Amino acid sequence: MKEQKKDRRVQRTRNLLHEALQDLMVEKGYEAITVQDLIDRANIGRSTFYSHFVDKEELLVENVNILSELIKEQMVKIETKKTEVFRFEFSLSFLQHAQDSKHLWKATVAPSGLFVLHHIKRVISDLIREEITISNSSSSLKIPQDVAVEFVVNTLMSLIHWWLDGEKHIQVSAIEVDEMFHQLVLTGIGSDILN
């Protein structure tokens, strides 16, 4: 019973730190955040922070990994129509998350969010690589898989940047952006090599 209470307390502290990180990223950008900012916002002690994380980067990496798991869970819940044309299954969930968290995403794609963007691109790359491999298409790629993955990641990130710039997010839905993403990507690397 005591162990369960401790586990809940640990999870509560970690959740407070994740929320503090996200709030502060929106307010001042990742680079400007200090550990002191995080502990002040989460209302915890410095030793408590360091008992959970080595530094703010480790907190960020865990935060991005949580996003990856959330996207994977949503992929399972969303019934995608199986068509003859390949479609990335992660993209709609990812774009819906961006739409729901537009202030956080705006902070992420801003010039001050380059470090955060690096970690997000890593997660997206893993999701893309996994989907290409599952589709048994990596052997039919006429270009190196890493090049295809890089192209898909950068296309998606460019679209998100365009979409969240200004008021476009109000006029264009995640479903519409997902459609644009697939048109661009499948034209760029060829839908026939992903079947």
C-alpha angles and dihedrals in degrees: 000000000000091000091053091052090050091049091052091049091050092049091047091053092048091049091051090052093048091050091047091051093050094046093048092047089058092046102044112357128256097273093058095050117105130194086248090058090052096049092045092051094044090043094229134125125264093244089052090054092050092047087063105032137022092217143332091281092061088050090050093049091051089048091053091046089053088054090052092052091047091053091049091050091050091048089059092050096048112080105218119201109247106226132167090253116080117245129181107243097201097057101077093049090047093050092046089054089051090050093049092047099037096146091053091045092049088055090048097052093043117105090256089058097064094114091050090046090055091059093044091051089052091055093046091048090054092050092048094046090050093051093047090049093047091051088059088231101117090089091054095050111118090203128051112281092235090057091050091048092049091049093050093046094050092046091053094046092048090051092049090049091050093044097050094042109106118331099326091111089068094054100040124054127217088249091056092047089049089054091051090048092054093045091052096042098043091047090048100049098018125253091232092067091053096055 
